[in-house]
Amino acid sequence: MHKGFHFQRVAFLGFLLLLAGALLAQGTPDKILVVNGKTTNLKVHVIDGRSYVDIENLAQITRGVVSFEMNRVVLTIAVAPSDGAPPHATPGLSSNFARAAITSLAAMKEWQGALRAMVANGLATGGEWAHSYEDQVMTSLEQATTAASTDSDRTALQLLNNQFATLRGWSGNLIAERQALDGARTVDPNALKNDPVLAKITACGRFLGVMLVSGTAADDPSCH
């Protein structure tokens, strides 16, 4: 009886220690993220000794672009000049245009991701669904067009418009296939991998993301 009582007491003490450890781990206060000496309002959550932040908020703070693809998350952020000069100190993309263009590119990536999910999951949908994404992109493009004030801005804007036209054409073809009950893309597990238009859209999107956060207009064949 005494041994049984002693075992129960030890087990109970062990349970209390485990519970205390769990509560202590859960109770670790969040930390505030400081980027390049600037305090942000982004909280860093510490769980089991590891630090976690919201990647979309991090991209916004660092003036970057984040995109969610089938099997990876791509984050592109600007690299600070080595000479300590402020961003966009040299002739290039204006700050207002860069911000508007990044928003437009993010809207296109969201549209692209929704279309990919539709194909991968074999979903049937009508044109109204696609038009909501298209309208959102068009609105953001109008804002970028208004913000364009330099030759570099207008060069980058043309590439954004090219990307929009390619994405809109791809979307129209996919919707037509859905409405015609063409299940070829759903049956073929490699349909998305072998889609040349999707590959072109993805490549152009990556290029545009790097270009916009760098602040310097450039060109790439994938955006033509």
Contacts in CASP RR format, 6 or more apart in sequence:
PFRMAT RR
TARGET T0000
AUTHOR 0000-0000-0000
METHOD contacts of the structure
MODEL  1
MHKGFHFQRVAFLGFLLLLAGALLAQGTPDKILVVNGKTTNLKVHVIDGR
SYVDIENLAQITRGVVSFEMNRVVLTIAVAPSDGAPPHATPGLSSNFARA
AITSLAAMKEWQGALRAMVANGLATGGEWAHSYEDQVMTSLEQATTAAST
DSDRTALQLLNNQFATLRGWSGNLIAERQALDGARTVDPNALKNDPVLAK
ITACGRFLGVMLVSGTAADDPSCH
25 47 0 8 1.000
25 48 0 8 1.000
28 46 0 8 1.000
28 47 0 8 1.000
28 49 0 8 1.000
29 46 0 8 1.000
30 43 0 8 1.000
30 44 0 8 1.000
30 45 0 8 1.000
30 46 0 8 1.000
31 43 0 8 1.000
31 44 0 8 1.000
31 46 0 8 1.000
31 51 0 8 1.000
32 39 0 8 1.000
32 40 0 8 1.000
32 41 0 8 1.000
32 42 0 8 1.000
32 43 0 8 1.000
32 44 0 8 1.000
33 40 0 8 1.000
33 42 0 8 1.000
33 43 0 8 1.000
33 44 0 8 1.000
33 53 0 8 1.000
33 58 0 8 1.000
33 61 0 8 1.000
34 40 0 8 1.000
35 61 0 8 1.000
35 62 0 8 1.000
36 80 0 8 1.000
40 61 0 8 1.000
42 53 0 8 1.000
42 54 0 8 1.000
42 57 0 8 1.000
42 58 0 8 1.000
42 61 0 8 1.000
43 53 0 8 1.000
44 51 0 8 1.000
44 52 0 8 1.000
44 53 0 8 1.000
45 51 0 8 1.000
45 52 0 8 1.000
45 53 0 8 1.000
46 52 0 8 1.000
55 66 0 8 1.000
55 73 0 8 1.000
55 75 0 8 1.000
56 66 0 8 1.000
58 66 0 8 1.000
58 75 0 8 1.000
59 65 0 8 1.000
59 66 0 8 1.000
59 75 0 8 1.000
59 77 0 8 1.000
62 77 0 8 1.000
62 78 0 8 1.000
63 77 0 8 1.000
63 78 0 8 1.000
63 87 0 8 1.000
63 98 0 8 1.000
63 99 0 8 1.000
63 102 0 8 1.000
63 213 0 8 1.000
64 75 0 8 1.000
64 76 0 8 1.000
64 77 0 8 1.000
64 78 0 8 1.000
64 102 0 8 1.000
64 209 0 8 1.000
64 213 0 8 1.000
65 75 0 8 1.000
65 76 0 8 1.000
65 102 0 8 1.000
65 105 0 8 1.000
65 106 0 8 1.000
65 109 0 8 1.000
65 209 0 8 1.000
65 212 0 8 1.000
65 213 0 8 1.000
66 73 0 8 1.000
66 74 0 8 1.000
66 75 0 8 1.000
66 76 0 8 1.000
66 106 0 8 1.000
67 73 0 8 1.000
67 74 0 8 1.000
67 106 0 8 1.000
67 109 0 8 1.000
67 205 0 8 1.000
68 109 0 8 1.000
68 113 0 8 1.000
69 113 0 8 1.000
69 116 0 8 1.000
69 202 0 8 1.000
70 116 0 8 1.000
70 120 0 8 1.000
70 192 0 8 1.000
74 206 0 8 1.000
76 206 0 8 1.000
76 209 0 8 1.000
76 210 0 8 1.000
76 213 0 8 1.000
77 213 0 8 1.000
78 87 0 8 1.000
78 213 0 8 1.000
78 214 0 8 1.000
78 215 0 8 1.000
79 214 0 8 1.000
80 87 0 8 1.000
81 87 0 8 1.000
81 89 0 8 1.000
87 95 0 8 1.000
87 215 0 8 1.000
88 94 0 8 1.000
88 95 0 8 1.000
88 98 0 8 1.000
88 215 0 8 1.000
90 216 0 8 1.000
91 150 0 8 1.000
91 152 0 8 1.000
92 150 0 8 1.000
92 152 0 8 1.000
92 153 0 8 1.000
92 215 0 8 1.000
92 216 0 8 1.000
92 217 0 8 1.000
93 101 0 8 1.000
93 150 0 8 1.000
93 152 0 8 1.000
93 153 0 8 1.000
93 156 0 8 1.000
93 212 0 8 1.000
93 215 0 8 1.000
93 216 0 8 1.000
93 217 0 8 1.000
94 147 0 8 1.000
94 148 0 8 1.000
94 149 0 8 1.000
94 150 0 8 1.000
94 152 0 8 1.000
94 153 0 8 1.000
96 147 0 8 1.000
96 149 0 8 1.000
97 144 0 8 1.000
97 147 0 8 1.000
97 148 0 8 1.000
97 149 0 8 1.000
97 150 0 8 1.000
97 153 0 8 1.000
97 156 0 8 1.000
97 157 0 8 1.000
98 212 0 8 1.000
98 213 0 8 1.000
98 215 0 8 1.000
99 147 0 8 1.000
100 140 0 8 1.000
100 143 0 8 1.000
100 144 0 8 1.000
100 146 0 8 1.000
100 147 0 8 1.000
101 144 0 8 1.000
101 147 0 8 1.000
101 156 0 8 1.000
101 157 0 8 1.000
101 160 0 8 1.000
101 208 0 8 1.000
101 212 0 8 1.000
102 209 0 8 1.000
102 212 0 8 1.000
102 213 0 8 1.000
103 140 0 8 1.000
103 143 0 8 1.000
103 144 0 8 1.000
104 137 0 8 1.000
104 140 0 8 1.000
104 141 0 8 1.000
104 143 0 8 1.000
104 144 0 8 1.000
104 160 0 8 1.000
105 160 0 8 1.000
105 163 0 8 1.000
105 205 0 8 1.000
105 208 0 8 1.000
105 209 0 8 1.000
105 212 0 8 1.000
107 133 0 8 1.000
107 136 0 8 1.000
107 137 0 8 1.000
107 140 0 8 1.000
108 137 0 8 1.000
108 163 0 8 1.000
108 164 0 8 1.000
108 167 0 8 1.000
108 205 0 8 1.000
109 205 0 8 1.000
110 133 0 8 1.000
110 136 0 8 1.000
111 133 0 8 1.000
111 134 0 8 1.000
111 136 0 8 1.000
111 137 0 8 1.000
111 167 0 8 1.000
111 171 0 8 1.000
112 167 0 8 1.000
112 198 0 8 1.000
112 201 0 8 1.000
112 202 0 8 1.000
114 133 0 8 1.000
115 130 0 8 1.000
115 170 0 8 1.000
115 171 0 8 1.000
115 174 0 8 1.000
116 192 0 8 1.000
116 198 0 8 1.000
117 123 0 8 1.000
118 125 0 8 1.000
118 174 0 8 1.000
118 178 0 8 1.000
119 174 0 8 1.000
119 185 0 8 1.000
119 186 0 8 1.000
119 191 0 8 1.000
119 192 0 8 1.000
120 192 0 8 1.000
122 183 0 8 1.000
122 185 0 8 1.000
122 186 0 8 1.000
123 178 0 8 1.000
124 178 0 8 1.000
124 179 0 8 1.000
124 181 0 8 1.000
125 175 0 8 1.000
125 178 0 8 1.000
126 175 0 8 1.000
126 178 0 8 1.000
126 179 0 8 1.000
127 175 0 8 1.000
127 179 0 8 1.000
130 171 0 8 1.000
130 172 0 8 1.000
130 175 0 8 1.000
133 171 0 8 1.000
134 168 0 8 1.000
134 171 0 8 1.000
137 164 0 8 1.000
137 167 0 8 1.000
138 164 0 8 1.000
141 160 0 8 1.000
141 161 0 8 1.000
141 164 0 8 1.000
144 157 0 8 1.000
144 160 0 8 1.000
145 157 0 8 1.000
147 153 0 8 1.000
148 154 0 8 1.000
148 156 0 8 1.000
148 157 0 8 1.000
151 217 0 8 1.000
152 216 0 8 1.000
152 217 0 8 1.000
153 217 0 8 1.000
155 217 0 8 1.000
155 219 0 8 1.000
156 208 0 8 1.000
156 211 0 8 1.000
156 212 0 8 1.000
156 217 0 8 1.000
159 204 0 8 1.000
159 208 0 8 1.000
159 211 0 8 1.000
159 219 0 8 1.000
159 220 0 8 1.000
159 223 0 8 1.000
160 208 0 8 1.000
162 204 0 8 1.000
162 223 0 8 1.000
162 224 0 8 1.000
163 201 0 8 1.000
163 204 0 8 1.000
163 205 0 8 1.000
163 208 0 8 1.000
163 223 0 8 1.000
166 197 0 8 1.000
166 200 0 8 1.000
166 201 0 8 1.000
166 204 0 8 1.000
167 201 0 8 1.000
169 197 0 8 1.000
170 197 0 8 1.000
170 198 0 8 1.000
170 201 0 8 1.000
173 197 0 8 1.000
174 185 0 8 1.000
177 183 0 8 1.000
177 184 0 8 1.000
177 185 0 8 1.000
184 191 0 8 1.000
185 191 0 8 1.000
185 192 0 8 1.000
188 194 0 8 1.000
192 198 0 8 1.000
200 222 0 8 1.000
203 220 0 8 1.000
203 222 0 8 1.000
204 220 0 8 1.000
204 222 0 8 1.000
204 223 0 8 1.000
205 222 0 8 1.000
205 223 0 8 1.000
207 218 0 8 1.000
207 220 0 8 1.000
207 222 0 8 1.000
207 223 0 8 1.000
208 223 0 8 1.000
211 217 0 8 1.000
211 218 0 8 1.000
211 220 0 8 1.000
END
